[in-house]
């Protein structure tokens, strides 16, 4: 734990304090103020614990919640997401613009405040290279009621992933029972640098089948995506039903499921 002022922080204040973007004190000012604070940050959750999956133009609101506890009470608290080797050399910060949120003092424990902030994310505006996919960290900070300041660079983590898409086409249609069905498709993902969806090569994708009248898909085999994300395999026609490709995702890319393609078997 340490006292470390930020250049600009998202201030989520308790009680009657309003949410605002505040300029925190300089290092010299912070050093003059008081002994290190005992503020503890817990229950840090980003996006409900789910990955943040973003395409090229995705706009979404991400919720960040945490609890700040200090023996002297919490006057204000703030948090934001950052990506990079450290906060000084971060190549990504969210939010880029002031968010909305609040901190509420516990009715049974005046030393504890529960905080929530809503972060507006715009992929086209906020993400400019694919290196931003992966693990982001949460910086959490607080000011207690004796004016001590505390920031923790890695109070929590979140996963930001590139949106993936997968297509499927099964042919011929119709097909005689026992004949070969060729199933093709393509796996692509958002390329934030080029502003397009590009092929995702070398990934394991499942070919699944659902009988007509059933609601359950069964995996038939796995396929590895080739050049430009191309998918191709064959199987035998047994009964009417739907074929689809399913991609489970990776540490930097979200999952994707193709809509089923119906084949009439005669």
C-alpha positions in Angstrom: 0.0 0.0 0.0 1.3 3.5 -0.8 0.4 7.1 -1.2 0.6 7.8 -4.9 -1.1 10.8 -6.5 -2.5 10.5 -10.0 -2.5 13.2 -12.6 -6.2 12.8 -13.1 -8.5 10.5 -11.2 -12.2 9.5 -11.3 -13.5 10.7 -7.9 -16.4 8.7 -6.5 -17.2 10.4 -3.2 -19.2 9.2 -0.3 -22.2 11.0 1.3 -23.0 14.2 -0.4 -19.8 14.3 -2.5 -20.6 14.2 -6.2 -18.9 12.1 -8.9 -16.4 14.2 -10.8 -13.0 14.2 -12.4 -10.5 15.7 -10.0 -6.8 16.7 -10.2 -5.1 15.1 -7.2 -2.3 16.7 -5.4 1.3 16.7 -6.5 3.8 14.3 -5.0 5.2 17.0 -2.7 1.7 18.0 -1.5 0.8 14.4 -0.8 4.0 13.8 1.2 3.2 16.8 3.4 -0.2 15.6 4.3 -0.1 12.6 6.6 1.1 9.2 7.4 0.1 6.4 4.9 -3.6 5.6 4.9 -5.0 2.3 6.0 -7.6 2.2 3.2 -8.3 -1.4 2.0 -10.0 -2.2 -1.3 -12.0 -5.4 -1.7 -14.8 -7.0 -3.7 -13.4 -5.4 -6.9 -15.6 -6.6 -9.8 -15.6 -5.5 -13.4 -18.5 -6.1 -15.8 -20.1 -8.5 -13.4 -17.1 -10.8 -13.6 -17.6 -11.4 -17.3 -15.1 -10.7 -20.1 -15.4 -7.4 -22.0 -15.8 -8.5 -25.6 -15.5 -5.7 -28.1 -15.9 -5.6 -31.9 -14.9 -2.7 -34.2 -17.8 -0.3 -33.3 -19.1 -1.8 -30.0 -20.5 0.7 -27.6 -21.3 -0.6 -24.1 -21.4 0.4 -20.5 -19.1 -1.5 -18.2 -19.8 -1.4 -14.5 -17.0 -1.4 -12.0 -17.8 -2.0 -8.3 -15.6 -2.1 -5.2 -15.6 -1.6 -1.5 -13.3 0.9 0.3 -12.6 0.5 4.0 -10.6 2.9 6.2 -10.6 3.3 10.0 -11.0 7.0 9.6 -13.9 6.7 7.1 -13.8 7.2 3.3 -14.3 10.8 2.0 -13.8 9.9 -1.7 -12.9 6.9 -3.8 -12.1 6.3 -7.5 -11.1 3.5 -9.8 -10.3 2.9 -13.4 -9.0 0.2 -15.8 -5.5 0.4 -17.3 -3.3 -1.7 -19.6 0.4 -1.9 -19.9 3.6 -2.6 -18.0 2.8 -0.1 -15.3 0.5 2.9 -14.7 3.2 5.4 -15.8 3.6 3.6 -19.2 0.0 2.5 -19.7 -1.0 2.2 -23.3 -4.7 2.0 -22.5 -7.0 3.6 -19.9 -10.7 3.3 -19.4 -12.7 5.4 -19.0 -11.2 8.2 -21.2 -14.1 10.5 -20.2 -15.7 11.2 -16.8 -18.0 8.3 -15.8 -21.1 8.3 -13.6 -21.3 6.6 -10.3 -21.6 6.8 -6.5 -20.1 5.7 -3.2 -22.5 4.9 -0.3 -21.4 4.7 3.3 -22.6 1.5 5.0 -25.5 2.1 7.3 -24.0 -0.2 9.9 -20.2 0.5 9.4 -19.1 4.2 8.9 -15.6 3.0 7.9 -16.9 1.2 4.8 -18.2 2.5 1.5 -19.6 0.6 -1.4 -18.7 2.2 -4.8 -20.1 1.8 -8.3 -19.0 3.5 -11.5 -20.4 3.1 -15.0 -17.8 3.3 -17.7 -18.8 4.1 -21.3 -16.7 2.1 -23.7 -16.6 2.9 -27.4 -14.3 0.4 -29.3 -13.8 2.7 -32.3 -12.7 5.5 -30.0 -11.0 3.7 -27.2 -9.1 0.9 -28.8 -6.5 1.5 -31.5 -4.3 -1.6 -31.5 -4.7 -5.4 -30.9 -2.1 -5.4 -28.1 -4.8 -4.0 -25.9 -6.6 -7.4 -25.9 -6.0 -9.4 -22.7 -5.7 -8.7 -19.0 -6.3 -5.1 -17.8 -5.8 -4.1 -14.2 -7.9 -2.0 -11.9 -6.4 1.0 -10.1 -8.3 1.8 -7.0 -7.8 4.9 -4.9 -9.3 6.7 -1.9 -9.1 9.7 0.3 -10.0 9.2 4.0 -11.5 11.8 6.2 -8.2 12.8 7.7 -7.0 13.6 4.1 -4.7 10.6 3.6 -4.6 9.3 0.0 -4.0 5.7 -1.1 -3.8 4.1 -4.5 -3.4 0.4 -5.4 -2.3 -0.2 -9.0 -3.6 -3.7 -9.2 -6.7 -3.9 -6.9 -8.4 -6.2 -9.5 -8.3 -7.4 -13.1 -10.5 -7.7 -16.1 -10.3 -9.3 -19.5 -10.8 -7.2 -22.6 -11.2 -9.4 -25.7 -11.6 -9.1 -29.5 -15.0 -10.0 -30.9 -14.9 -13.2 -33.0 -17.3 -14.3 -35.8 -17.7 -17.7 -37.4 -19.7 -18.7 -40.4 -20.9 -22.1 -41.8 -22.2 -23.5 -45.0 -23.1 -27.2 -45.5 -23.5 -28.6 -49.0 -24.9 -30.1 -51.1 -28.5 -29.3 -50.2 -30.4 -31.5 -50.4 -28.2 -34.6 -50.1 -28.9 -38.3 -50.3 -28.5 -40.3 -47.1 -25.0 -41.7 -46.7 -23.4 -39.2 -49.1 -20.7 -36.8 -48.1 -21.6 -33.3 -46.7 -18.9 -30.7 -47.0 -19.0 -28.1 -44.3 -17.1 -24.9 -44.8 -16.9 -21.6 -43.0 -14.5 -18.9 -41.7 -13.3 -17.7 -38.3 -12.5 -14.0 -38.1 -12.0 -11.5 -35.3 -12.0 -7.8 -34.8 -8.7 -6.2 -35.8 -8.7 -2.9 -33.9 -5.6 -1.7 -35.7 -7.0 -2.1 -39.3 -10.6 -1.5 -38.5 -11.7 -4.8 -40.1 -12.4 -8.4 -39.3 -9.5 -10.6 -40.2 -8.9 -14.3 -40.3 -8.0 -16.2 -37.2 -5.7 -19.0 -38.2 -4.6 -22.1 -36.2 -7.6 -22.2 -33.9 -9.6 -25.3 -32.8 -13.2 -25.1 -33.8 -15.9 -27.7 -33.1 -18.3 -28.9 -35.8 -21.7 -29.6 -34.3 -25.0 -31.1 -35.5 -28.6 -30.9 -34.3 -31.3 -33.2 -35.6 -34.4 -31.6 -36.9 -36.9 -31.4 -34.1 -34.2 -31.5 -31.4 -32.9 -28.6 -29.4 -29.5 -30.2 -28.6 -26.3 -29.9 -30.6 -23.7 -32.7 -30.6 -20.0 -32.3 -31.4 -19.0 -34.4 -34.4 -15.4 -33.4 -34.7 -12.9 -30.6 -34.3 -11.4 -28.6 -37.1 -8.3 -26.3 -37.1 -8.8 -23.0 -38.9 -6.5 -22.5 -41.9 -5.2 -19.6 -43.9 -7.4 -16.5 -43.4 -9.4 -18.4 -40.8 -10.8 -20.9 -43.4 -12.7 -23.9 -42.1 -13.4 -27.0 -44.1 -14.3 -30.6 -43.2 -16.6 -33.4 -44.4 -19.1 -35.8 -42.7 -21.7 -38.3 -43.7 -25.4 -37.3 -44.2 -27.5 -39.3 -41.8 -30.7 -37.3 -41.1 -32.2 -33.9 -41.6 -30.6 -31.3 -39.3 -28.4 -28.3 -38.7 -24.7 -28.0 -38.9 -22.8 -25.2 -37.1 -19.2 -24.3 -36.1 -18.5 -23.3 -32.5 -15.3 -21.4 -31.3 -14.6 -21.4 -27.6 -12.5 -18.3 -27.6 -8.9 -17.6 -26.3 -7.3 -15.4 -23.7 -7.5 -12.4 -26.1 -10.6 -13.3 -28.3 -14.2 -14.0 -27.4 -16.2 -17.1 -28.3 -18.3 -17.3 -31.4 -21.1 -19.6 -32.6 -22.4 -19.8 -36.2 -26.2 -20.0 -36.9 -27.1 -23.5 -37.8 -27.2 -24.3 -41.5 -30.0 -26.8 -42.4 -29.4 -29.8 -44.7 -32.3 -31.8 -46.1 -31.3 -35.5 -46.2 -33.3 -37.6 -48.7 
